[in-house]
Amino acid sequence: MISQSATDKQREILNAALKLFVEHGFHATPTSKIAKEAGVANGTLFHYYNTKDELIVALYVDIKTRLSACMNVGENGHLPIKEKCKAFFIGALNWGMENMTEFRFVQQFMSSPYLLMLAPEEIQKQSRVAMDLINEGIKAKVLKKMPVEFIHTLLSSQLFGINQYLMTTKPTPAAQKKLIEESFEMVWGMISV
């Protein structure tokens, strides 16, 4: 078990890495700079993460785990598929708007070679909620019978694009809510039967 102080040090390292990777990119951020920003010795960073690559992947997994915890649609089990999908979609967009730095990191990570470093089990774990929801929709003949991974990729790309648009345009809360609702209906039209 990791001691509380170790957990705090790891959290400081992850927070520093997040800030610096988003500001400067993966390659322009040396581990020495991350350690300095975290207020730990470079050796301490390497005690927790053997390489910078391992740190980058660990940070992604940490962020996606926290996002997945917010996206639990299981509590909406009694709702129709469309309402479950809508809750998931709106929840993901709201999370992105409330966690802009994490959102930007995930965006960076998803279009980098580091994505290939994720273990297949980790990918399945991180996308389980969405994949289960998509499978449920296909089985119920509410969603188009297409490969689950394709629908997941389509939804993910739409979420990234809409979130990027919202971050760039900074609409009023009322305009943002309306845009999110309209966006969901457009996406729903693409994937529903």
N, C-alpha and C positions, 0 to 999 in steps of 0.2 A: 504494500500500500504506500502511496506517495504521501509524504508528510505535508502538513498545511503550508509550511514555508516553501517547500519544493513546488507545490501547486501555485503559490503566489509568484514564485520566480518564473515558472513556465508561463503563467498568464502574462507577466510583464514582458517576457520574450515574444510571445505571440502578439501582444498589443503593439509592441515596437515594430515587429516585422510587418504587421498589417499596415501601419502608418507609412513606413518607409517604402514598402513594395508598391503601394498605391501612388505615393508621391514620385518615386524614382524608377519604378520598374524592377523586375527581378534581377536582371544582370547588372544594373547600376547600383545595387544595394549590397555592399559587402557585409559579411557576418560581423566584422568588427564594429561597423556602424550600428547594426542591430543591437549588439551587446552593449555598446555605449548608451544608446537610446533607452535600453531596458534597465540600465544601471547595474549591469552584472559584468563579470569578467568574461572574456571571450571563451575561456575554458569552461565556464559554467554553461554557456550556450551549447557547446559541444558535448557536455555531460547529458543534456536532454535530447539533442538532435545531432546525429553523427555527421550530417552534411547539410548544406544549405538547401539542397533538393528535398531532403527529408523534412526540414522545417517548413518549406513551402507546401508540401503535400499535407503535413500535419495541420497547418493553419487552414487549408481548404476543408479538411475533414472536420475540424472544430467548428468552422462557420456553418457548413452544411448540416452538421448535427444539431446545432442550435436552431437553424431555419426549419429543419424537419420537425423538431419538437413543436414549433409554432403551427405547423401545417397539419396537425392531427385531425383528419376528417372523420375518424372513427366515432367521435361524439355526435356526428351528424348522421348516424346510421339510418335513422328513420326518414331522412329527407330523400326526395327524388334525386336521381343522378345529376340532373342539371343543376340543382341547388347545391349539391356537394361540390361539383366542379366549380361553380361560381364562388363558393366559400373558399375553396383552395386558391383559385385565381386571384381573388381580391386579397386574401391573406398574404399571398406571395408578393403582390404589388405593394401592399402596405408595409410589409417587412422591409422590402427594398428601399422604400422611401424613408423609413425610420432608421435604417442601417446603411446609409449611402456608401460609407467606406467599405464595409463588408461586401455590399453589392458590387462595387467597382472591382474589388479583389477577385470575386467569383468570376466576373466577366473577363478579367485578365487571365485567370487560371484556365477557363474553359477554351480560350483560344491560344493556349500555349502548349508546348510539348510535355509539360508536367502532367497534363491530363492522362497521358499514356502511362504514367507511373502509378496510377491508382490501381489497386488490386480489384479484379472483377467483383469479388465479394463486397468490397467497399462501395463500388458503384451501385450494385444491387441494393445494398442497405440504404444508401442515400436517396435512391429514387423509388424505394418500395411503396411509399404512400401513394405517390402519383401513379405508378404502374398498376397498383392494385385497383385504384379508382378507374383507370382507363380500362383495365380488364373487366371490371364490373359493368362499365358502360357498354362495352362490346357484347358481353354475354346477355345483357338486358336488351340488346338491339336498339340502344339509344344512340350509341356512337357508331360511326362507320367501321365496317370490318376491314381494318387496315392493320399493318404491323404495329404492335403496342409501342415499340421503340420509336417508330416514325411519328406517331401521334405525340409521344412525350417530347421528342425533339422539336416538333412544330409548336407545341405549347411553350416550351422553354424559350425558343427564339422569340415568340410573341411577347412573353413576359419581359425578356431582356430589352426588346425594342421599345415597348410601352414605358417601362421603367426609365429607360434612357431619355425618352421624350419628356416624361414628367420631370425628371431631374433638370433637364435643359430649359424647359419652358416655365417651370415653377408656377403653374396655374393656381388660382384661388382654391381654397378647399372645396367650394361648391362646384367649380368647374372641373377640378380633379375627380371628384366623385362621379360626376356625369360622364367624363371621359372614360373612367374605368368601367362604368356600367355599359357604355356603348361599345367599348373594346371587347368586353366579355361577350356581348351578343354577336359581334363580328366573328370572334374566334369560335364561338359555339356553332355558328352557321357553317364554318369550315369542317368541323369534326362530327357534328351530329347527323343523324339519318334524316 
